[in-house]
């Protein structure tokens, strides 16, 4: 599979096993109560800390279809994979970042 299309293979590998899992810390700004489908709820208090992960987006059936957990290089929407807290296609559209300082 890799030899057939190295780029497609690497994108699908990155989608299912992201090297940057998008772990984003946060602090709750005001008390908030979240209700779950189970009927239970949880109240987060202002000042509480938490962590959000975005890697679940890479297997969302709404984006990837019912076969989201299958390894299928060459998906037509491969650029939608989440990495570095954004979709790859959006990252690429920004162009290459400039260095902080130039040495020449």
C-alpha positions in Angstrom: 0.0 0.0 0.0 2.8 2.4 0.8 4.6 1.8 -2.5 1.4 2.3 -4.4 0.8 5.8 -3.0 3.1 7.0 -0.2 1.3 10.3 0.5 -2.1 8.6 0.8 -0.7 5.9 3.1 1.0 8.5 5.4 -2.2 10.7 5.6 -4.3 7.7 6.5 -1.7 6.6 9.1 -1.7 10.0 10.6 -5.5 10.1 10.7 -5.8 6.9 12.7 -2.7 7.4 14.8 -2.1 11.1 15.1 1.4 12.1 16.3 -0.2 15.3 17.8 -3.3 14.2 19.6 -4.6 17.7 20.2 -4.5 17.8 23.9 -5.8 21.3 24.9 -5.8 22.4 28.5 -8.4 24.9 29.7 -9.7 26.7 32.8 -13.4 27.0 33.3 -14.3 30.7 33.3 -17.7 30.4 35.1 -19.8 27.6 36.7 -21.3 25.4 34.0 -23.5 22.3 34.3 -23.4 19.7 31.5 -26.2 17.2 31.2 -25.4 13.7 29.7 -27.7 11.4 27.8 -27.4 9.0 30.7 -29.5 11.5 32.8 -26.5 12.4 34.9 -25.0 15.8 35.0 -21.7 17.4 36.1 -21.0 21.0 37.3 -17.7 22.5 36.5 -16.8 25.3 38.8 -15.1 28.5 37.8 -11.3 27.9 38.1 -11.5 24.2 37.5 -9.0 22.8 35.0 -9.7 20.4 32.3 -8.3 18.8 29.1 -9.9 18.4 25.7 -8.7 16.0 23.0 -9.5 16.5 19.4 -8.2 13.2 17.9 -11.7 11.7 18.1 -12.5 14.0 15.1 -10.3 11.7 12.9 -12.8 8.9 13.3 -16.0 10.9 13.2 -18.5 8.9 11.0 -20.1 12.3 10.0 -16.8 13.2 8.3 -15.2 9.9 7.4 -18.3 7.7 6.8 -19.4 4.5 8.4 -15.9 2.9 7.7 -14.1 5.6 9.7 -12.2 3.1 11.7 -10.9 1.2 8.6 -7.5 1.9 7.2 -8.2 3.1 3.6 -5.5 5.2 2.0 -6.7 7.5 -0.7 -9.8 8.8 1.0 -11.1 11.8 -1.0 -11.3 14.0 2.1 -7.8 13.0 3.5 -6.9 16.7 4.1 -9.7 16.9 6.8 -7.5 15.0 9.3 -7.0 16.8 12.5 -3.5 17.5 13.5 -1.8 20.4 15.4 -5.4 21.4 16.5 -6.6 22.1 13.0 -7.5 20.3 9.8 -4.4 19.6 7.6 -6.0 21.3 4.6 -6.4 24.5 6.6 -2.8 24.3 7.9 -1.5 23.9 4.3 -3.5 26.9 3.1 -1.6 29.2 5.4 1.7 28.5 3.6 5.1 27.8 5.3 5.8 29.8 8.4 8.6 32.2 8.4 11.6 31.7 10.7 11.8 33.8 13.8 15.1 35.2 12.7 17.2 35.0 9.5 20.8 33.9 9.5 21.7 35.3 6.2 
